[in-house]
Amino acid sequence: MRPKVGVLFKMKSKPLEELKKHADVELLLYPSVEELKEKIGEFDGIIVSPLNPIPREVIERAERLKVISCHSAGYDHVDVKAATERGIYVTKVSGVLSEAVAEFAVGLMIALLRKIAYTDRFIRAGKWESHTVIWSGFKDIETVYGKTVGILGMGAIGKAIARRVKALGTEVVYWSRSRKKDIEEEVNAKYLPLEEVLKSADIVVLALPATPETYHIINEERLKLMEGKYLVNIGRGSLVDEEALVKALKDGKLKGYATDVFEREPVTEHELFGMEWETVLTPHHAGLSREAMEDMGFRAVKNLLTVLRGEVPGDLVNREVLKVRPIEEVKML
């Protein structure tokens, strides 16, 4: 019997067609938790985006479910502990979005320092003459060139950011859980302790995953080390204590903040919305591009099918699940 797979978001057509060769597919676009609770019992596998929360209450009704394939590098929208307890394999997509996200991070950085988003709003409002306001604020508009960029997290995304900012004429310092000699040699990046990165960098870029250890890694105390600096976040919203961040911006201690992620998403209102000069805000889409989404779709499909073939994928998140339900027991293909 062919497995039944639910796809909970609008996946690119080519990877979706590949999936349909091997499974019966039902598109259930962005269901609410209540809607998913009613349907989850029908599926052997699901492919989910970061906009599809999969909490314990859904997983507890997943009677047939064998695999949750995340169409993302992050998996904090899935209750992995609950999935592991029920013997459900959880996979992620690693490395595919690195170049797209790094490119976006540099775009945020340039937009923040050069006030591109702010001045775009001026001209769209028909206020060409208000360019005098921008000219009067020239002392607060800066180039990325000549700055020191500090990167927290030197995985694939961090390395891709380092290569790009080095080409823009910056010095690179970084902190990561382990030293990365390859990027040190490639772009002359300098490894420093976390607090030293915050003190020495003009621009700090967050490229860390969401873990208990990284929760509010940028807090009130560390923001004090960043007076007169800029912060860019393309990691996860939970990396930053947003209450402390807003205070630092209001007090003029932090020069500016650009982010693609928030502590609580989706965001419909936020104190940051009123800080147009000091911030650049985007709705968690740093990895979105036609090329990246197609590659990610194929990888998510491959991960799901690998599990259903009774094989352990390299992108398995919860390896403890192998002890709960051996991979041979989930084989359907």
Buried (B, 14 or more C-beta within 10 A) or exposed (E): EEBBBBBBBEBBEEBBEBBBEBBEBBEBEEBEEEEBBEBBEBBBBBBBBBBBBBBEBBBBBBEEBBBBBBBBBBBBBBBBEBBBBBBBBBBBBBBBBBBBBBBBBBBBBBBBBBBBBBBEEBEEEEEEEEEEEBEEEEEEBBEBEEBBBBBBBBBBBBBBBBBBBBEBEBBBBBBBEEEBEEBBEBBEBBBBEBEBBBBBBBBBBBBBBBEEEBBBBBBEEBBEBBEEBBBBBBBBBBBBBBEBBBBBBEEEBBBBBBBBBBBEBEBEEBBBEEBBEBBBBBEBEBBBBEEBBBBBBBBBBBBBBBBBBBEBBEBBBBEEBBEBBEBEEBEBE
